[in-house]
């Protein structure tokens, strides 16, 4: 290598030593360095002496090994400080433009405006033209809204303070969806017929915040592909944030443990939901009701016809509950709401966390006395700000426990003596003693705890024998656990993110399983194309009848 750089031979040899120490990942002996670098012994020791003297290499005299020194760390930090977001994102912009065949941009947030600081157009003649330097008010650009959705509530409130209340409410509803799924999809407010997909890039304090954006003609990108692009942008943003020393979040699920799938398992509705959740059997209507949290919608699957009706919702919805008198309750980002399936509209009833704009409700169930039980969580699942609520009346709730990060599945055993509740972030299923008359829980204990490599417990249901059926996010499976905690059955799934389950059908022996496609990279979706589908399988032990929300005025 030194011959390629005349006059720099000594420098090149020193670099060889440093690169070997970096690649090896652990301190090396002089014998290992000699064998790898092929340098003469005298040359190696002379170079090592200089590198140690200037703290580029550290010498452990006791173990007689060499490793990278403190000076390299200092230089790396100085170099990182000089990297701007634009240079860090260049390769990702170029790659995404070729991959999507659309216009890909990088925007930066400057006070109350977003500025396009870099743009890549593919060779496609139908790409949308965007000029570098173009500037828009932050609340009028999808990329600006993506960044705002990732910001703390107090900063968002300052930006929105001058807007009419109705406009603030609409934007906050959009932010909640963006934050929950990790990307923003919105029509362009400046170019008609154009859709914008954006993912925030949160840089270190001295670098600022921005977004990576795909802009395209709306009729060129169907809805499903928009979500695929959103996931690809998240992966690109993760790499960029890693390059600039900012926090990056992996979106890759656990590896598929096996190719086995239950022979009798069927995908009864390949709905492609972003976050399918909250399945509940409505015996009066003979329907399986469920929701899509992140592409907000209410679903109703009819097992007799095989039809899955989908009604879009105006904002984030996480559960649907049958109520007395043929009514329906929706659990939304606004708390408890009445849902009218004929008009497809929601009517607010009560939100005990209206003061917590960064929180939302997640899973919910109804106890044997008709009370709603629901858990809350932060929009991005980042903080232990969630609580478990019991709604004694439709407009009266009390928090019975708290400090949860991802409140999830809940249910009761058949004799109403035990109540189960999941915190997915902890990988834990809790069990409480339950008093059905008082609607009280006590004596919380850990019932089951799981290692993240086995997936995270998500939604659950309890059968008539007291067994828990638990869906495992990133676990590619649904597990059945006896009241003792013993695993008695595993249903291998063809999707990585089963989300919840319930028992339904005429004899309550059909296990319905919802799933998610959110944040799955394209490579995983190729292996699991039914992600986001609704599945069904027959089991031996029937479930418990669905409880209805008791009537209200």
N, C-alpha and C positions, 0 to 999 in steps of 0.2 A: 504493500500500500504506500510505503514511504516514497517509492520511485515515481508515483503519480504526482507528488508535490515536492519538486526539487527545492532544496534549501530548508525544508520544513520536516526533515526526517525525524529529528528528536521529538518535535511536538507531536507528530503522528504516532510515534511509539508510546508517548505518554498518554495520548487519547485512547490507544488500544487497551492500556492497563485500566483506565477509568471505565471504559465501556464493558470490559470483562467483569469488573467488580460490580457494576450496575446490573448486568445481565444475570450474574450468578445468584443474586439475591441473598447472599450470605458472605461473611468474611472468608478469605481464601489464603492458603499458605503460599510461600514463595515457590514451592515445588509445583503447585497447581498453576501459578502464574507463568512459570518458565515453560511448562508443558503447553499451555494455551497460546501464549504470545510468540513462542519460538525465538525469543530474544536471547542474546548472549547473557550469561549469568552476571557478568560485571556491568553490562548496560542496564539490566533490569534493576539491580541493586542501586545503581547510581540514580536512575529515574525515580525509584521508590523513595530514596532518601530526600530528593527534592520535593516530591509530592507530599511527603509527610511533613517536611519543614514548613511548607506553605499551607498546611491543613486541608489539602485536597484529598489526602488519604490518611486514614487513622491506623496506627500500628499498635496492636495488642501484644506487648512484649511477653506476657505470661503465656498466652496461647500461641504466640508466633504466627499471627494471622494479620491480614490487611483488609480494611473495608473503606467505604467512602467516608470522607471527612466532612466536618462542619462547614467548611468554606463553600463546598458545592451546594449545600442547603441554602446558604446565604445568597449565593449567586442565583439559584433557582427562584428564590423569593423576589429578588430584584428584577429578574426577567419577567416573572409573572405579572409584576406591577406595571410593566410597560406594554403588556398585551391588551389591546382594545378589543371590544366585543366584535367589531367588524372583521378584524383579521382572524379572530378565533372562529368565526362562523363561515368564512369564505368557502371552505371545502364542502361543508354541508349544504350550502346554498346551491353550489354547482351540481352536487350529486342529486339533490332533490329535484332540481329543474329537469334534469335528464330522466329521472325516475317517474315523475308525475306528468311530464310533457306539458307543464304549465309554468306560469310566472311565480317565482319564489323570491321573497324579499326579507330583508331585515329592517325592522323599525326600532327606533329608540324613543324612550319617553323623556321629553324635555319640558319640565314644569307641567303645563296643562295641554301640551300638544304632543302628537306623535310625528316623527320625522322618518321618512324612508332614507336609510343611509347606504343601502346596497340592494341591488336588484339583479336577478338572473332570469333571462327569458330562454325558453327552450326553442328548438327549431320549428316548432309548430306555428304556422302562420296565424292561427286563431287565438294565440295567447293574448292576454290583456297587457297593454302597455302602461308602465308606471315609471315615472321619472325619479331619479335619485334627487333628494332634496325636497320632494313633495311633503307638505305639512298639513295636518288636520287636527282639529280639536280632539282631545283624547276620547271624549264621550261620543264622538261622531265616527270613530273608526273601530273596526272589529279588533284590530291589533291592540289598540288602546284599551278596549274593554277586556281583552284577555289579560293584559298586565294588571288592570284594576282588580279583576277577579282574584288575583293572587295576592293582593295587598291586604294588610290588616284593616279591620272595619273602620278605625278612626281616620285613616288616611283616605279611604274611599268616601266616607261621609263628608270630608272637607271638599273633595272634588265635586260631589253631587249637591252640595249645600244650596247652590243658587238655582237649582232646577225645581220646577213645580213638583209637588208631592207625588202626583200620579206618575210622572216621568221617572222619579226616583224609584218608586215601587216596581215599575216595569224593568228598569235596569238592574235592580237588586235581584229580581227573579231570574234574569238572564245570567247574572254573575254566579248565582247559586248553582245553576246547571253547569256552567263552564268550570267552576271550581270542583264540582263533584266528578266530572269526567276528565278534566285535565286539559281541555282544549275548547276553543270557541268556534262556533259555526254561525255566520250571520250574513244577511244580504248586504252588499255594499251600499252605503248611504250616499255615495257620490256618483256611482256608475250603475245605471239600471240594468238588470239582468245578469249581474255579477255576484258570485258568492265568494266569501272570504273565510278562510280557515286559519286560525292562529293559535300559537302556543307561547306562553310567556317564558322569557329567559331572565331569571333574577340573578343579577351579577353581584359581586362584592360591593361594599359601600362606595368605593372610589371609582367604580366602573358604571354604575347605573343599571337600569332595567330596560328590557326591550322585548321584542317578540319576533318569532320566525313565522312567516306568513305565506300561504298559497292563495293566489287570486286567480279565478277562472270564470268563464261563462257558465252560468248556472245550469243550462241545459246540457252541458258537456259532462257534468259530474252528478250521477244519481246519488240519492241519499246515502245508500250503503257505502259507496266509495268515499264520500265525504268523511265518514267516520274512520275508514281505513287510512286516509291521508292524515286525519287528526292523530291517529296512533303513530304513524311514521314521523310526524312532526315532533311528537313527544320524545321519541327515541333520539331524533336529531338534537333536540334541545337538551336532552340528558347528556349527550356527548359534548356539546358546546359548554355546558355548565361545568362539566368535569374538566375541560381544557382551561377554563378561567379560574379554577379553584373555588367555584361555588358549589353548593350542595346539589347533588344529582340523585334522582330517584330511579331505581331500576324498575322497568315495567315488564321484565321477562318472568314468566311463571316458572314453577319448578318443572324439571324434566318429566316427561311422561314415564311413569314407572313400568308400564307394560303395554302391550298392544291388545290385551284382552278386554273385551266388552261383553257384558251380559247378553246372551242370545235373545232373551225375551224383551230387552230394553228397546223401546221405539222412540224416535223423535216424532211426536204427533203434530208439532207445529214448528217448522224451521223458520222462526220469526226473525232471527238475526238481531235480537234485542241487544241493546248496549249493556244494560244491567237489568236483566229479568229478575224479579223478586216478588215476595209476598203472596205465594199461591195459597188460595183458600177455596174449599169446596162449598159451593152454594147449593144446598140440597133442594131448596124450594124451586130454584130455576134449573136445576140439573146442569150446572155450569161450573167450570173451573175458572175462577177469577184470579188474575195476576196483573202485575204492573211492570213497566219499564221505567226505572228511576231516572236514567240519564238522557234518554230520548223520550221525554215524559209522555206516557200513554197508559190508558186503562185497557186491559185485554180481557176477553171472555171466550174461553174455549168450550165448544160444544162437542162432547165425545160421541154423540149420536151421528152428527153430520161431519165431524172432523174440521169444522170451520172455526177459525180463531179471529174473532172480531177485535179490531184495534181502534180505539177512540183516542186521538191525540189530546193531551192535557196542556193547559197553558203554562204550567210551571212544574217544578220537581214534585213527583208523587212517589211515595215509598211503600204504601200498603193500601189495600182495599178490604173493607169489612162489611159483610151482610148485616143488616139491622132489621129490627122488628117492623112489621107492616110493609115488607117488600122494599124498604129503603136501603140506601147504600152510604157508607161512610168512607171518605178518602183521607188518608194520612198524607199531608203535603208539607211543603216548606213553610206553610202558614199555619200549621197545627192540624186540628180536627176540622174537617169540612164535610158538609152534606153534598153528595154527588147525585145529579139527576142524569141517568143514562139516556133519557129521551132527548133532552136539550144539550147533553154533554157539558154541563156547567157545574161549577163548584160554588157553594155558599158557605162562607166562614162561620164557624161555630165557636171555637175557643183555641187559643194558643198560649199555653203557660210559659213559653219561652219567647214571647214577642220582643222582649228586651235584649235577647241574645241573637243579634243579626248574623253572627257567624256560625250558628248552630242550625240543625234541622232534625226532624224526627226520622227514624229509620224503621225498624220492624215493629209490628203491633199485633196483638191478639186480644180475644175477648174471653173473660173468665165465665164460669158457670152461672154467675149472677148477672151477667150482661154488662159488666164493667170493662172498659177499654184499658189495656196495659200497653204502654209504648215506651221505647227507649230513644233518647236523643244522642246526637254526636256532633262534632264540628264538621263543617262542610267538606273539608279536605282530609278529615280523619287524622289530623296532626296533633290534637290536644286532648287531654282527658277531661273534657268539659261536658261530657254526656251524663244524663240522669235517667233513672227508671221512674216512670210516672204511673200512677193509678188514677183513672178518671172515675170518681165516685158518681158524678153526674156528667152529662155531656159538656157542661160549662164549668166544671169544678174538678181540678186535678191537684194531686199532692205528689211531691217527689219522695219516693220511699227509699232510694239509694242513689249514690252518685259516684263521680270520679271515673267514669267509663270513657274509653277512647273511641271504640267502635261498637256501640250497642247493637246487638243483633238478635238471633233467634231466641224465642221464648215459648214456654208451654207448661202445661200441668199434667200430672199423672191422673189416672182415672178416678181415684178416690179423693182428689183435691187436697192431698196432704203435702205434696212436693211441687215446687215451682222452679223451673230451669230458666237460666238466662245466660247469654253468651256475650263476652267481650272478645271480638275477633282479633283485635290488636294484641291482646295478651295471650291469644291461643287458648282461652280458658272457657269452660262451661261451668257456671256456678249453680249450686242447688240451695234452695231456701226451704225452711218450714213454711207452710202456707195455711192461713186461716181464711176459709172461704166466706164466712159470715162477716168478718171485719174487713176483708180485703187487705190483709196484712201479711208481710213477709218478715222472717226473722232467721237468725242463726245461719248466716251465709257461709257456705263452705265451697271449696273447689271440688267439683264432681269429676271433671276430666280436664287434662292439660296436654297440649300437643306441641311438638317441635315444629317450627315453621317449614322445615324440609318435608314434612308430611302434609302440608296444607293447613289453612286456618279455618277453624269451625265458623260456619256462617249461620244460615237459617236452619231451623229444626222443626220436627213435629214429634208427638208422642202417640204411640198406638195403645190399644185397649189392654195390652199386657204390661204397659209401663215402660216399654222399650223406646229409646230415643233414636230417631232417624236424623242424622246430621249431614248436611252438605258441607264439603270442604273446598273452600276457595283456594285455587292453585294446587289442589290435591288430586284432581282427576277422579274423584270418588264420592260416594255417599256411604256412610257407615251406620250400622245399627248396633246400639249398645244396650245391654241389659240394665235393669235398675241397679245392679251391683257395679256397673261400669265396665263389664266384660264385653269385648267386641264379639258379636255373634254373627255378623254378616257384612260383607263389603260388596257394593255395586260399583264395578269399574265403569267409568264414563268415557265417552269419546271426546270430551271437552275438558279443558283444564280448570274452568271456573264454574262448577255448579254452585248455586247461590242459596237455594232454599228448597223445601219440599213439604208436601202435605198429602194426606190420605183422603181419597175421594172415590167417586163412583157409587153405583147402586148399593154395593155391599161394603163400601169404604175399604176396599182391598187393592185399589189402584194407587200406587205411589207416584205422584206427579212431582217433577223436578224442574226447576227453572235454572237458567244459566246466563252467563255474561260473556260479551265479546270485548268489553272495554279494555283499552290499553294493550291489547294483544298485538305484537308485531306481525307483519305479513307472513313471516316464516312459520309462526305458530298457527295462524289461521289456515294456512295451506294444509297443515296436519290435522286441524280440528275445525273443518268448515261449518259444522253444526253449532259452533259457539253462539250463544244467544238464543238457542232453541228451547222449546218446552218438551220434556221427555216424560215417558210413562212406563211403568213396569208393574206387573201383578205380584202381590206378596201374600203370605199366608195369614198373617194376623191383621184383623181389621183395625181401622183407626177409631177415633172418638168423634161423635157428632160435632159439627161446627156450632159454636155458640154465637148467638146473634146479639148485637148491641141493643140494649133495652130501649124502649121508646122514650122520646123526649118531646117537649112542647115545641 
